[in-house]
Amino acid sequence: MAAADAVAALVLLNRCARGARALEPAIGDALAAATPATRWLATDDAGAARDAVAALPRRTRVVVVGGDGTLHQLLPALLAGDHELGVVPAGSGDDSARAFGLHGLPWRDALRHALGGPARAVDVGELRTVHGARPFVSSLCAGFDAAVSARALRMPRGFGGLPRYLLATLAEIAQLRRQRVCVHADGAAVHDGEVLFASVVNTPTYGGGMPVAPPAAIDDGRLDLVVAGRFGRAGALAMLPRLLLGRHLGHPRVRHATFTTLRIEADAPLPLAADGEVLPEASVVEVAVRRAALRVVAATPPPRSVA
């Protein structure tokens, strides 16, 4: 590798991401003719990936071939180094890539754009519990949908994207668990009582494309809260089609709000998941927006495919 100050970009492929391993040979070949200042690393070791990003000079462009979980694992190092993020979507959910306007883009076009496109600032969220602080890109799930994320991660790798989350959702409905929580957004009471879930999103979708908060924007300086109140099994099952169509926000037991700071207090530890990654449970959850904290090579609308 060249001297550290000669690194213009690091392309990092996560072999554990659902679609990344199959792309490794082709991306390696495509990068062979790239400038020597572009470093290429394919690994299934999350620690090695974080160390590689942490060792970069500040404000290096880091192109991630992976999904939301990969971005979540690398986010602290990206923020600490003030790095620019490019994405080649290759995960099972890719909700961050959807918000960046990159979902469905052919990998060659996504790679070209990630290496050479302009970057713009987007918000990130930050979770704080007794276990410490943790940033997230797309979503923080608390309650039922966090349990869904945990179940989805345990499913066979052949299931991906939205079908994986739908199957996990149906299985969790069969074992439905509700908890009592008190939620305050920007100091004002939003909910006090039983909930199915209380989730925070920075992107319009989560769970592989479910439009949980269609009004959400990644650069508005706020996060979106969606609280689903008391639902039984039948009610939760009936709500699922509305969620898939993005029509659940009009339901009388669903509350949507935007905020800059949030506090959730629960009567028992809540299941938690950030960007689809399962986190330790906690009874007190605090969330804050970090405005314009991350520079991303986004495309809205996505660039056209090049033949």
Buried (B, 14 or more C-beta within 10 A) or exposed (E): EEEEEEBBBBBBBBBBBBBBBEBBEEBEEBBEEBEEBBBBBBBEEBEEBBEBBBBBEEEBBBBBBBBBBBBBBBBBBBBEBEBBBBBBBBBBBBBBBBBBBBBEBEBBBBBBBBBEBEBBEBBBBBBBBEEEEBBBBBBBBBBBBBBBBBBBBEBEEEBBBBEBBBBBBBBBBEEBEBBBBBBBBEEEEBBEEBBBBBBBBBBBBBBBBBBBBEEBBBBBEBBBBBBBBEBEEEBBBEBBEBBBEBEBBEBEBBBBBBBBEBBBBBEEBBBBBBBBBBBEBBBEBBBBBBBEBBBBBBBEEBBEEEE
